Amino acid sequence: MPASCVKSIDSIIQDNSIQDVDFVKIDTQGSELLILQGGQRELMPKVFGLQIEVEFIEMYEKQPFFRNVDEFMNASGFQLIDIRRHYWKRKDFYDYSGSGQLIFGDALYFKKTDVLKRELSCIKDNSYARSKIIKCILTCIVYKMYDYAVSLLKTGLELGQLTDVEASEVFSEIKRFSSKETFLNFHFNPKIYNGLMSLLEKFRPCSYLGWADSDKKIGNIRDV
């Protein structure tokens, strides 16, 4: 496709009068950084969270690597929350339990709390700022990153975008959800847990397709 036919994500936001963006997921076979760079004016100031495919070895011609994406994201005010890792085994020998080499991953980023606080404090429309902080908190809850959600809750309270009563109610709900998760996934004694895992590892099937392995979760949720 000719370069003149390609629109930046900033242009798409402007042309369609998109007022807000909360979360973006990008998986574009090695062009993720180029897309992000085309969103520095409109996308990056608006968005709170991103899930981006990143590579650790060369899979596509002249592609950026994770280190390049991470450097850009950090400079744009975002911090890495988690990576769902994907491993491949070499075709020379892959009939063994365990993971091969780290090849690519899905990186989860949230906007840094101090950056978000600074951006929200500059918004004159309080109803918009209020809805924004609530959606950011909900994004953290979706990924079950409850500690981050509470940090944002305190930010909303400090900026006056949430009342004391609202903050207390939301905090109670976060505690309830997180306690439920702890109950459903209760922790064994470490020695017993490690023993069980060692036993189960012996019965672990070979890698998917014989050569590929992936983490099951990103943040604290399953991702496909």
CORWO-V224308 format. One record per pair of residues at least 4 apart in sequence whose C-alpha atoms are under 6 Angstrom apart, sorted by the first residue. I is the first residue (numbers start at 1). J is the second residue. Records with the same first field share a line. If there is no record, write none. Layout:
BEGIN
I=J  J
END
This chain:
BEGIN
8=38
9=38  39
10=39  42
11=15
13=17  18
21=46  47
22=47  48
23=47  49  50
24=50
25=50  51  52
26=52
27=53
28=32
30=63
33=69
39=43  44
40=44
43=47
48=110  111
49=109  110
50=108  109
51=107  108
52=106  107
53=105  106
54=66  104  105
55=65  66  104
56=65  66  103  104
57=103
64=68
66=70
73=78
74=78  79
77=111  112
78=110  111  112
79=109  110  112
80=109
81=108  109
82=107  108  219
83=106  107
84=105  106  215  218
85=105  214  215
86=102  103  104  105  213  214
87=100  101  102  103  212  213
88=100  101  211  212
89=94  100  211
94=211
97=206
120=129
126=130
130=161
137=149
140=145  149
141=145  146
143=219  220  221
144=220
156=161  162
157=162
167=171
175=179
182=186
188=193
190=194
197=201
206=210
207=211  212  213
208=212
216=222
217=221  222  223
END
